[in-house]
Amino acid sequence: MRIIKFTTWTLAWLTAFICATWAAGALYFDFPKASAFVAILFVIALLAIVIFVRGKLLKLAIVFGAFAAVVSWWLTLKPSNDREWQPDVAQTAWADINGDEVTIHNVRNCDYRTQTDFTPHWETRTVRLLQITGMDLAINYWGSPWIAHPIVSFQFSDGLPLCFSIETRKTIGQQYSTLEGFYRQYALIYVVADERDCIRLRTNYRREDVYLYHTLASPAQARQRFREYINTVNVLHENARWYNAVTSNCTTSIRAQRAVKLRAPWDWRIVFNGKADEMLYQDHAIATGGLPFAELKQRSLINDRARAANDDQDFSRVIREGLPQSD
């Protein structure tokens, strides 16, 4: 009984500590005025309660109550599309749908000189759903092998591929912070772009490792996924949404945009998305050419081909040379 009691209290206090730490962070990052002072005051008040209030249950109740109060306030914070955005996310895409024809506005196709020096270009493109032949997945890494960024690219029989990259929408002067990503610091944006923008930016200018895989989705399945992206793009154009490093990020958003009954079973590699390609390999969702995963991944690294192609109009074809297209 002593062990059970000790374990229960330990877990309760650990949970209280995590909740209090998150709440202090929410006040520090998201409170509109004197946020550092408010966060410090919150921490001091909780420490005083823990030290001076009698009764373990009462102490815990007050800590959890304070956490609930901060959460209640935090949930009232609303995102906005009307801010001073950085040039690469200054516009949000939106689409007109007319039967089989989809006209997408604000497709990004920047002219890059370096990763920070570029001329923004926003285009309008019209595609037909029946011309979608499949979908590919690019996964890029910039540090840890556990964390990556997915870019879904739809292929058309009569035109260039079209990319969808789910990203943080940052204001001028704002930098991405993983810690701040747990709070309400960034809006969520679906960047619709040419592959010579979205993929070449990462391979040629940011010098990140990019792996490209052909999915085994049928044309009909790819069209369904394309509609899901377009529907979300239109929603975000009208109603801003918060980015969150866990619940609403570049990978979980792909799953969340699907109807509940169509979502894939939850997998820990959806959060630790650097292993997402391994998950898709095991689920027989990507073309492998019969190769072991390690060899497939090695062949799927497209950086050298992307740098050689650079601004070639055949960029999309060149980066796919040698990639397995089917099993």
Disulfide bonds with the S-S distance in Angstrom:
none
